[in-house]
Amino acid sequence: MNAQLDELITVSEPRSPISEAYRTLRTNLDFASLDQALKTLAITSAGVGEGKSTTLANLAVVSAQAGRRVILVDADLRRPSLHQVFGLDNEEGLTSAMMDGASLASLPLQDTGIDGLRVLTSGPLPPNPADVMGSRRMEEMIAALTEQADQVFFDTPPVVAVTDAAVLATKVDGVLLVVSAGQTRRDYARSAVQRLEQIHARLVGTVLTNVQMGAGFQGYY
């Protein structure tokens, strides 16, 4: 196992209470999709440093461990991190595939060493991330990805800080909001929810990170 994967608790400590919390999150999302499909999911946060990328990476791991074909997409075109989490090359990725008209048939997906889980890194950072997210090409990209996986997860920037996440949120089946205990300001969290509601995004849940396990919480809710 490489050093980067060791940092994913669902890989390094699959029997831990935190790993079980991620499996509970996976199950709750399954129940949220009983009436409406949840094949594409974007994750965002109110601010920076709240653990959204780590949360999404671990969610992707436990989903793949359940026997699903999962594609994890780094759509944070400002501060991408998934290539670092999984120890992958980032010379090609989402943005290079967007520029290459023929690439939708052969996307630069990378194996992670975890059965069923592949990653599409961000690729070179563009000058106009919000325009990339709002393009017709992005819709074609999402369609191409969903043909190759049971679930497609998108990591996006904080929804309060920039418009990228809000733009992408209108193109996916659901959005998951991450807030950090003791860090996220209540007005920021409230603003994040309001912004998603204004664009009629489907907010399927909120994940609370950095909870002290001894404080009566056994998960992230």
C-alpha positions in Angstrom: 0.0 0.0 0.0 1.5 3.4 -0.9 1.9 6.2 1.6 -0.9 8.3 0.2 -3.5 5.5 0.6 -2.3 5.0 4.2 -3.7 8.5 4.9 -7.2 7.3 4.0 -8.6 5.9 7.2 -11.1 3.7 5.3 -8.1 1.9 3.8 -5.6 1.9 6.7 -8.2 1.3 9.5 -11.3 -0.2 7.9 -12.7 -1.4 11.2 -12.4 1.9 13.0 -15.4 3.9 14.2 -14.6 6.6 11.7 -14.6 4.1 8.8 -17.9 2.8 10.1 -19.2 6.4 10.0 -18.3 6.6 6.3 -20.2 3.4 5.6 -23.1 4.9 7.5 -22.9 8.0 5.2 -22.9 5.7 2.2 -26.0 3.9 3.4 -27.8 7.2 4.2 -27.1 8.4 0.7 -28.5 5.2 -0.7 -31.7 5.8 1.2 -31.8 9.4 -0.1 -31.8 8.0 -3.6 -34.8 5.7 -3.2 -37.2 8.1 -5.0 -34.7 9.9 -7.2 -31.5 8.5 -8.6 -28.3 9.8 -7.0 -25.7 8.6 -9.6 -23.8 11.9 -9.7 -22.9 13.7 -6.4 -21.0 16.9 -5.8 -19.4 17.7 -2.5 -18.7 21.2 -1.3 -18.2 23.2 1.9 -18.9 26.6 3.3 -15.2 27.5 3.6 -11.7 26.2 3.1 -10.0 23.5 5.2 -13.2 21.8 6.3 -12.3 18.3 5.2 -14.5 18.0 2.1 -11.8 16.3 -0.1 -10.9 13.8 2.6 -14.5 13.1 3.2 -15.2 12.5 -0.5 -12.1 10.3 -0.9 -13.2 8.1 2.0 -16.8 8.0 0.8 -15.5 6.9 -2.6 -13.4 4.2 -1.0 -16.3 2.6 1.0 -18.6 2.8 -2.1 -16.0 0.9 -4.1 -15.6 -1.6 -1.3 -19.3 -2.2 -1.6 -18.7 -3.6 -5.1 -19.6 -0.4 -7.0 -17.8 1.1 -10.0 -16.8 4.6 -8.7 -15.2 7.5 -10.5 -13.9 10.3 -8.4 -13.5 13.6 -10.2 -11.4 16.5 -9.0 -13.5 19.5 -10.1 -11.9 21.8 -7.7 -10.0 23.7 -10.4 -8.6 26.2 -7.9 -7.0 24.1 -5.2 -7.1 20.5 -6.5 -5.9 17.8 -4.0 -7.2 14.4 -5.0 -4.0 13.6 -7.1 -2.1 14.1 -3.9 -4.5 12.1 -1.8 -4.1 9.1 -4.1 -0.5 9.7 -5.2 -1.4 10.2 -8.9 0.0 12.2 -11.8 -1.8 15.4 -12.7 -0.4 16.3 -16.0 -3.7 15.2 -17.7 -7.2 15.2 -16.2 -10.5 16.9 -16.4 -9.4 20.1 -18.1 -7.2 18.4 -20.7 -10.1 16.1 -21.5 -12.4 19.1 -21.8 -10.1 20.6 -24.4 -9.6 17.5 -26.4 -12.7 16.9 -28.6 -12.0 13.2 -29.1 -11.1 12.4 -25.5 -14.6 11.6 -24.2 -14.2 8.1 -25.7 -10.9 7.6 -23.8 -10.8 9.7 -20.6 -7.5 9.9 -18.7 -8.9 7.9 -15.7 -6.3 6.6 -13.3 -6.4 3.5 -11.2 -6.0 3.9 -7.4 -5.0 0.5 -6.3 -8.5 0.1 -4.8 -10.8 -2.3 -6.8 -13.6 -0.4 -8.5 -12.2 3.1 -7.8 -10.7 5.3 -10.5 -9.8 9.0 -10.4 -10.0 11.8 -12.9 -7.7 14.4 -11.6 -8.1 18.1 -12.3 -5.5 18.5 -15.0 -3.9 21.9 -15.7 -5.7 24.7 -13.9 -7.7 27.0 -16.3 -8.1 30.8 -15.9 -11.9 30.6 -15.8 -13.0 27.6 -13.7 -16.6 28.7 -13.4 -17.0 28.9 -17.2 -15.6 25.4 -17.5 -18.1 24.1 -15.0 -21.0 25.9 -16.8 -20.1 24.8 -20.3 -22.0 22.4 -22.5 -18.8 20.4 -22.7 -19.0 19.7 -19.0 -22.5 18.3 -19.4 -21.1 16.0 -22.1 -18.3 15.0 -19.7 -20.7 14.1 -17.0 -22.7 12.0 -19.4 -19.6 10.2 -20.6 -18.5 9.5 -17.0 -21.9 8.1 -15.9 -21.7 5.6 -18.7 -18.5 4.1 -17.2 -19.5 4.0 -13.5 -22.3 3.2 -11.0 -21.5 6.4 -9.1 -19.6 9.6 -10.1 -18.4 11.9 -7.3 -17.2 15.5 -7.9 -15.0 17.4 -5.5 -15.7 21.2 -5.9 -14.5 24.4 -4.2 -16.3 26.0 -1.3 -19.7 27.2 -2.4 -19.6 30.5 -0.5 -16.2 31.5 -1.8 -16.6 31.0 -5.6 -19.4 30.2 -8.0 -17.9 26.9 -9.4 -19.7 24.6 -7.0 -23.0 26.3 -7.5 -22.7 26.0 -11.3 -21.9 22.3 -11.1 -24.5 21.7 -8.5 -27.2 22.4 -11.1 -25.8 19.6 -13.3 -25.6 16.7 -10.8 -28.2 14.6 -9.0 -27.3 15.8 -5.5 -25.0 17.9 -3.4 -23.4 17.0 -0.1 -22.3 19.9 2.2 -19.3 19.6 4.6 -19.0 21.7 7.7 -16.3 21.5 10.4 -17.2 21.4 14.1 -15.6 24.3 15.9 -14.4 25.9 12.7 -17.3 26.7 10.3 -19.1 29.9 11.2 -22.8 29.5 11.5 -23.4 32.4 9.1 -21.1 30.8 6.5 -23.0 27.5 6.8 -26.3 29.2 6.5 -25.1 31.2 3.5 -23.9 27.9 1.8 -27.3 26.3 2.3 -29.1 29.4 1.0 -26.9 29.6 -2.1 -27.7 26.0 -2.9 -31.4 26.5 -2.4 -31.4 29.6 -4.6 -30.2 27.6 -7.6 -32.6 24.7 -6.7 -29.7 22.3 -6.1 -30.7 19.0 -4.4 -29.0 19.2 -1.0 -29.0 15.6 0.1 -27.3 16.1 3.4 -24.6 17.7 5.6 -21.5 16.1 6.9 -20.0 17.3 10.2 -16.3 16.7 10.4 -13.7 17.1 13.2 -16.2 15.9 15.9 -14.6 14.7 19.1 -15.7 11.1 19.4 -15.8 11.3 23.2 -18.4 14.1 23.0 -21.2 11.7 22.3 -20.9 11.5 18.5 -20.0 8.3 16.8 -20.1 9.6 13.3 -20.1 12.7 11.1 -23.8 13.8 11.3 
